[in-house]
Amino acid sequence: MRKLTSRTSATRLARAVAPILIVAAAQSAAWGAKIKKADWVGEYSAVAMGTGVTGAAAGRAARVDIDIYRWTAPDERQRILELLATGDGKKIRSTLDDAESVGRVRLVGGSGYDLIYAWHVEEAGKKRVVVAMNRPFLSTPGATVGGDVQFMVGIAVLDFEGSEVGKGVIAPAVELEIEPDGRIEVSESAADPITLTTVKAE
């Protein structure tokens, strides 16, 4: 049985993400197999500080860049929710692997990871950006294999509260599930959260 290192923190993160995944909102999206950089909807940089044995080298600071080509469309979000609701790990893994990239997250000097989900909410001077990868962020040993864990993804949340400089967090490797009442919960977590500081829009 895998030792879970950050279930409480990751659960809080998933609960913060859930309203953005579930609440319907009108959103226009720029479509295309390849979107020019001039048309990207978001470019963010942050300082990542690892808090466990994975992440930004267990305490060493590193720059992370998050490029968002386009926002996820409402119908795409709904399909992701329906996919998670199946609880079929193999189907979820296969579908996420084939999902269209809407952006990329990477540590400086690395090739990075595709984003399969990108959403944002702005209200009362506050802005929250949520992105998800189709696999764990960074090298989390055993995060995509094992008898109980059939799929894991990385999730990042960026928060701006009336300032150009924000804060955020990355949950490097979590497995999500949909409860009967529609809530999103973390069923497994294989790595401690990574704190993001000095989050800026480029």
N, C-alpha and C positions, 0 to 999 in steps of 0.2 A: 504494500500500500504506500503510495507516495506521501511523503511528509509535506503538508501544506504550510507555507511560510507566511502567507499574507492574506488569508481569507477575509479577515475583518476589514482591512484597508481596501482590498479589492472589491469587497461587497459594497462598501460605501461609494467607491468610484462607480460601480455599475448602477447603483441607485441614482447617482447624480446624472448618469448618461441616459437612464431609462426614459425620462420625460421627453428628451430630445428625439429618441428613437420612436416613441409612440405617438406624440402629439402631431396631428396633421397640420401642415402649414403650406401656403402657396409658395412655390419656389421655382424660379426659372433656372435652367441649367444649360451650359454651353456644351453641346454634344460634338463628337468627332473622335475618330480613332486616335488622332494626334492633335493636341491643342497647342498652339503657339504660346510661348512664354508670355507674350504681351497680353494674352487672353486668360492667363491663370487668374483665379479668383482669390488666391491667398498665398503669401510667402512669409513664413515665420522662422525665427531663430530663437534658441533658448540655451541656457546652460544647464546641463543634466548632471545631477549628483546621485550616484548609485547609493542605495541604502542596504544592499544585501550582497550576496556572493555573485550576483549577476548584475547586469545593467552597466552603468558607467564605471566599470572597474572597481566596484565596492568602495566608493568614497572619493574617487578621483573625478574632478570636474571635466566635462567634455562638451563641446558645442554640438547641438543637434539642430538640423534643418528640417522643416516640414513644408513641403510645397504642395499646394492644392490646385489641381488643374480645373476642376469644376466641382460644384456641390452635388451631392446625391439627390436624385429626383424622388418625389414622394412614392411613386410606384416601385422604384428600386428598394427603398427603405421597407416598404410593405413586404416585398418578396423576401428580404433578409429576415424579417420577423417571422414570416410563415415558415421559412427554412429552419430557424432555430426551434420553432414550436414542434417540428417533427421529432426532435430528439434523436434523429438517426445520424450518429457520428460520422459514418462513412459517406453518407450523402452530403452532409454539411461540409466535410473536408473537401470532397470532390468539387462541389459547387463553388466554394470559396476560392479554390485553386484556379477555377475558370472565370472568376468574376473580372469585369473590366476595371482597370486601374483608374482611380480618380485623383491620384497624387502619389507622393513618395515621401518617406521619412528616412533620414540617414544621419549618422554621425559623420562629421567632417573627415574626409579621407576614405570613407566606405562607400559601397555601392548602394546600400539602403534596402528598403522594403516597400513594396507597392501598398497603397491605400485602397481599400475596397469600399470605404464609407467616409463621407465628410459632410458635416452638418453644422450649422451655426444658428444661434438665437441671440437677438439683441433686444434688450428691454430695460427701460429706466436707467439708461446710461451704462448698462453692463452688457458685456458680450461674452458668450461662451462658444468655443469651437471644439467639436468632438470629431476625432478621426479614429479609424480602426484599420488594422492590417489583417491580411488573410492568414497570418502565422505569427508565432511569437517574435518579439522584438529582441534582437541580440541573441547570443548563444546561451540558451537556457537548456542545460542538459536534460534530455528525456522529455522535453515539453510536448513533443508531437508524437510520442510513442508511449506504449504502456498498456496494461490490461484494462485499466479503468478510464484513462484519459484518451479520448478518441480524436479530439481536436482542441486546439488552443489558438487564441488570437492575441494580438497586442492592441491596447486601447490607450489613446492619449486625450486628455482634456486640458484646454487652455482657457484661462479666465482673465478677463480685463474688467476692472471696476473703475470706470471714469479716468483711466490713465492709459498712456501709450505703452507702458511697461506692465506686463501681467505676470502671472504665475501659472503653474500647471503640474500635471503628474502623468506619468506613463505607467500603466499596469502591463508589464512585459509579457505575461503569459497567463491568460485566464480562459476558462471554459464557461460559456454562458448558457443559460436555459430559460425558457419561458414558463412561468408558473401558470396554473389554471386561471388565475384572476388577471393574467396579462402582465404581471410584474416580471422584470428581468432580474435574475439572480445569478451570482457567481457560484457555480457548482464545484469548480476546482481552481486552484491558483498555485503556480509552481515557482513564483519569484516575488521578491519584495518590490514594492512600488519604487519608481525612480522620480525624485523630485525635480521639477523644472523651475528655474528661476530666471529672472531677466528675460522674460518672453517678450519678443518684439516683432512687429510686422515690418518686413523689409520693404 
